[in-house]
Amino acid sequence: MHFMFLILAVLLYLVVWGLFHTNPKGVPAAHLLIYNIVVLAVAVVIGPIVGYYLYLDASVVKAHEKGLAGYLGIMAGGTAFLIIVAAAGMVRNLVVFPLGKRQAETTAGPAQAEADPPQ
């Protein structure tokens, strides 16, 4: 059980880290920050609701095993959080800020400038 909590904690860290480090390029940083904060706020609200619902259901079905119900609630809430953040990251990159809405990057280095002289 402790190992599963450790795995959940590592996955939570990696998904949140991935949300902030896979931002699409060519989009204003303020818009990305607002979107990421809203996603985290929604996930923080919905995750515990899902976990609590499963906890209530499991504690009614097996009333004598409250520990298992708590474990299931925590794992379900964490999994809901993971799914929401991961799905929102994909929606951000593919739907909210698609390639057509992004600004073109103009970061040509000196090697690129020498390779393509003006004609």
C-alpha positions in Angstrom: 0.0 0.0 0.0 2.8 2.4 0.8 4.5 1.7 -2.5 1.3 2.6 -4.3 1.1 5.9 -2.5 4.7 6.5 -3.5 3.9 5.7 -7.2 0.9 8.0 -7.0 3.0 10.8 -5.6 5.7 10.4 -8.3 3.0 10.3 -11.0 1.3 13.5 -9.6 4.7 15.3 -9.7 5.5 14.1 -13.2 2.1 15.1 -14.6 2.1 18.6 -13.1 5.8 19.1 -14.2 4.8 17.9 -17.7 1.9 20.3 -17.8 4.2 23.3 -17.2 7.1 22.1 -19.3 5.2 21.1 -22.5 3.8 24.6 -23.2 3.3 25.2 -26.9 5.7 27.8 -28.3 4.4 30.9 -30.0 1.6 31.5 -27.4 1.6 34.4 -24.9 3.0 33.3 -21.6 0.2 35.0 -19.7 -2.5 33.0 -21.5 -0.6 29.7 -20.9 -0.2 30.5 -17.2 -3.9 31.3 -16.8 -4.9 28.1 -18.6 -2.5 26.0 -16.5 -3.7 27.5 -13.2 -7.3 27.0 -14.1 -6.6 23.4 -15.1 -4.9 22.7 -11.7 -7.7 24.4 -9.8 -10.3 22.3 -11.6 -8.3 19.1 -10.9 -7.8 20.0 -7.3 -11.6 20.4 -6.9 -12.8 17.4 -8.9 -10.1 14.9 -7.7 -11.2 14.9 -4.1 -14.8 14.9 -5.0 -14.3 11.7 -7.0 -12.2 10.2 -4.2 -14.8 11.0 -1.6 -17.6 9.6 -3.7 -15.7 6.3 -4.1 -14.8 6.3 -0.3 -18.5 6.7 0.6 -19.5 3.9 -1.8 -16.8 1.5 -0.6 -17.5 2.2 3.1 -21.2 1.4 2.5 -20.5 -1.8 0.6 -17.9 -3.0 3.1 -18.6 -1.1 6.3 -16.1 -3.2 8.4 -13.1 -2.2 6.1 -12.8 1.6 6.5 -9.0 1.5 5.8 -9.6 -0.1 2.4 -12.3 2.5 1.6 -9.9 5.3 2.5 -7.2 3.8 0.4 -9.5 3.4 -2.6 -10.7 7.0 -2.2 -7.2 8.4 -2.2 -6.1 6.4 -5.2 -9.3 7.3 -7.1 -9.0 11.0 -6.3 -5.3 11.0 -7.3 -6.1 9.1 -10.5 -8.9 11.6 -11.4 -6.5 14.4 -10.8 -3.9 12.8 -13.1 -6.4 12.2 -15.9 -7.8 15.7 -15.8 -4.3 17.3 -15.9 -3.0 15.0 -18.6 -6.1 15.4 -20.8 -6.2 19.2 -20.3 -2.5 19.4 -21.4 -3.3 17.5 -24.6 -6.4 19.7 -25.2 -4.3 22.8 -24.6 -1.8 21.8 -27.2 -4.2 20.5 -29.8 -7.4 22.5 -29.4 -7.1 25.6 -27.3 -3.7 26.7 -28.9 -3.5 24.8 -32.2 -0.7 25.3 -34.6 -2.7 27.7 -36.7 -3.2 30.2 -33.8 0.5 30.2 -32.7 3.0 32.9 -33.8 5.9 31.8 -36.0 9.2 31.6 -34.2 12.0 33.7 -35.5 14.9 32.5 -33.5 17.5 31.9 -36.2 21.0 31.7 -34.9 24.2 33.0 -36.5 24.8 29.6 -38.1 21.4 29.7 -39.8 21.9 33.2 -41.0 25.3 32.2 -42.6 23.8 29.1 -44.2 21.0 31.1 -46.0 22.5 34.3 -47.4 20.0 36.8 -48.8 19.7 36.8 -52.6 
